[in-house]
Amino acid sequence: MTPFIIIAIILFLVSAVIAHFITLAVIPRQLMKKLMDRLPVNAIRRERRPDANSRGVVQPSPDLVYTNVNYDVSKAPILFTSPVPANCYWSVSIFQDNTDNFFVINDRQIRSNPFQLMLVKRGKKVDAPENTVVVQSPTNKGILLVRHLVTSDDKMDEVKAIQRQAAVEIKQYR
Amino acid sequence: MPVILVMIALLLGPIAGYWTAIKAYKRISARASIGNGPWYANLAAGSEKVDPYTRVSVAKNGILALRQSETIYYSARKDDQGNWLNGDKVYRIEGKKPDARWWSITLYGTDHFLIPNELNRYSYNMNNVEYDENGRFSFYVSNTPREGAWLPLNNNKRFVLTLRLYNPGDSIRNNPAKVELPHIIAEGE
C-alpha cells in the first residue's frame, strides 16, 4: 500500500468521524432554530389548545395549553411573570438551543403567586425583584415553555385568563 | 494521483459521517431506552446528560420534552403480544390508574401529530376515563366506530400511543421497566 493510499484512508476516517459528530450536534440545533424562527423574540406567544391542525411541534398534548417565549438573553435579561393556577398542574420549563431541558418548576414547587422568573445569560449579574427565581441560561437563545393542564373543557376560560396575564419584560444587566 | 485520492477521501468521508449519524441515532437511542410490555421510554430524554444520539431522536420525535424528574413519556408502536399496532384491528387499552399526579394516553399518526377526526378526540386522561369497581379503566382505539370511550383512527393504518406521566410517583420512578402500565390488547378486526 502506498503512503498516499494510507493518507487517503486516514483522511477519510478522520473527516467521517468529524462529520458524524457535527451532524449529531447540528440536527437538534437546526430543529430548535426552526421552532424559534416562527416565534417573536422575547415576547409571549399564547398557543391555542392543540388539535389536529396543530402542526408546529411534534407530539402536542391535547390536554395542555402551551404558552411560550423564544428568548435571547445575549444583550438583556428577561423577566417572566404569570399567575399560578390553584390545584392544577402548571409548569415552566426552559430549553437551551440544543433542546436540553435545563430548568423546570411546577405549581407545587412555586413559593409565591404570581410567579416571577428572571432569565439571564450565564455569568451575568442582575438586580432581580423580590420573590423572583433567577435562572442562568447556558446558551443565549432558547425557549421558555409554560404547560397548563386543562382538567375539563369547562375550565378553558380559566386557563385562557391565566394565559392572558402571562407577561415578559426586558430588563438590564448590572 | 495523490491529489485526486485526497480529494476523494475528503469528499466521501463527510458523506459517510453524515450517513452513519442518520442511521445510528435511531438504533443507539432505541438501545438506550427501557421497555415495559409494549411501552418504551428513554429516561434521559430532555436531560443535559443525554447522549447525542438520543438528543437527535428526541429533537425529531418529541422536541421540548420534559426531563424525567418532571414527566416520563412512554411510547408504544406494538401491542401486548409484540405485534405492530395495525389500523385493521380493534385495540382495548386497559389498566389501573398509573402512579402519577396526572396521566394521559394520546393517539398520534406516524408523523407524530394528532389524527383528525369528527369527534376532535385525541386522548384519554385520568379525568375523563371511567373506572370500574376495581379501579381499572379501559377505552378503545380503532377505525370502526364504537360506542363509549373510543379514540378514532380515521383510516390510519399505523399509529403511535404516548403515555404521559406527570410528576410520576416512586413506584414508577424506582421501577420504570417493571411497574404495571396500561395494557394494549388486540381484540380482533
Chai-1 contact restraints between the chains, C-beta under 6 A:
chainA,res_idxA,chainB,res_idxB,connection_type,confidence,min_distance_angstrom,max_distance_angstrom,comment,restraint_id
A,F4,B,P2,contact,1.0,0.0,6.0,A-B,restraint_1
A,F4,B,L5,contact,1.0,0.0,6.0,A-B,restraint_2
A,A8,B,L5,contact,1.0,0.0,6.0,A-B,restraint_3
A,A8,B,V6,contact,1.0,0.0,6.0,A-B,restraint_4
A,A8,B,A9,contact,1.0,0.0,6.0,A-B,restraint_5
A,L11,B,A9,contact,1.0,0.0,6.0,A-B,restraint_6
A,L11,B,L10,contact,1.0,0.0,6.0,A-B,restraint_7
A,F12,B,A9,contact,1.0,0.0,6.0,A-B,restraint_8
A,F12,B,G13,contact,1.0,0.0,6.0,A-B,restraint_9
A,S15,B,L10,contact,1.0,0.0,6.0,A-B,restraint_10
A,S15,B,G13,contact,1.0,0.0,6.0,A-B,restraint_11
A,S15,B,P14,contact,1.0,0.0,6.0,A-B,restraint_12
A,A16,B,G13,contact,1.0,0.0,6.0,A-B,restraint_13
A,A16,B,A16,contact,1.0,0.0,6.0,A-B,restraint_14
A,A16,B,G17,contact,1.0,0.0,6.0,A-B,restraint_15
A,A19,B,P14,contact,1.0,0.0,6.0,A-B,restraint_16
A,A19,B,G17,contact,1.0,0.0,6.0,A-B,restraint_17
A,A19,B,Y18,contact,1.0,0.0,6.0,A-B,restraint_18
A,H20,B,G17,contact,1.0,0.0,6.0,A-B,restraint_19
A,H20,B,T20,contact,1.0,0.0,6.0,A-B,restraint_20
A,H20,B,A21,contact,1.0,0.0,6.0,A-B,restraint_21
A,T23,B,Y18,contact,1.0,0.0,6.0,A-B,restraint_22
A,T23,B,A21,contact,1.0,0.0,6.0,A-B,restraint_23
A,L24,B,A21,contact,1.0,0.0,6.0,A-B,restraint_24
A,L24,B,P52,contact,1.0,0.0,6.0,A-B,restraint_25
A,L24,B,V56,contact,1.0,0.0,6.0,A-B,restraint_26
A,I27,B,V56,contact,1.0,0.0,6.0,A-B,restraint_27
A,P28,B,R55,contact,1.0,0.0,6.0,A-B,restraint_28
A,P28,B,A59,contact,1.0,0.0,6.0,A-B,restraint_29
A,L31,B,A59,contact,1.0,0.0,6.0,A-B,restraint_30
A,L31,B,I63,contact,1.0,0.0,6.0,A-B,restraint_31
A,A52,B,L114,contact,1.0,0.0,6.0,A-B,restraint_32
A,A52,B,P116,contact,1.0,0.0,6.0,A-B,restraint_33
A,R55,B,F113,contact,1.0,0.0,6.0,A-B,restraint_34
A,V58,B,H112,contact,1.0,0.0,6.0,A-B,restraint_35
A,Q59,B,G62,contact,1.0,0.0,6.0,A-B,restraint_36
A,Q59,B,H112,contact,1.0,0.0,6.0,A-B,restraint_37
A,P62,B,Y122,contact,1.0,0.0,6.0,A-B,restraint_38
A,P62,B,S123,contact,1.0,0.0,6.0,A-B,restraint_39
A,D63,B,S104,contact,1.0,0.0,6.0,A-B,restraint_40
A,D63,B,S123,contact,1.0,0.0,6.0,A-B,restraint_41
A,D63,B,N125,contact,1.0,0.0,6.0,A-B,restraint_42
A,Y89,B,W102,contact,1.0,0.0,6.0,A-B,restraint_43
A,Y89,B,Y166,contact,1.0,0.0,6.0,A-B,restraint_44
A,S93,B,L66,contact,1.0,0.0,6.0,A-B,restraint_45
A,F95,B,L64,contact,1.0,0.0,6.0,A-B,restraint_46
A,T99,B,A59,contact,1.0,0.0,6.0,A-B,restraint_47
A,T99,B,I63,contact,1.0,0.0,6.0,A-B,restraint_48
A,D100,B,E48,contact,1.0,0.0,6.0,A-B,restraint_49
A,N101,B,G46,contact,1.0,0.0,6.0,A-B,restraint_50
A,N101,B,L66,contact,1.0,0.0,6.0,A-B,restraint_51
A,N101,B,R67,contact,1.0,0.0,6.0,A-B,restraint_52
A,F102,B,E48,contact,1.0,0.0,6.0,A-B,restraint_53
A,V104,B,L66,contact,1.0,0.0,6.0,A-B,restraint_54
A,V104,B,E70,contact,1.0,0.0,6.0,A-B,restraint_55
A,L145,B,L64,contact,1.0,0.0,6.0,A-B,restraint_56
A,T151,B,N127,contact,1.0,0.0,6.0,A-B,restraint_57
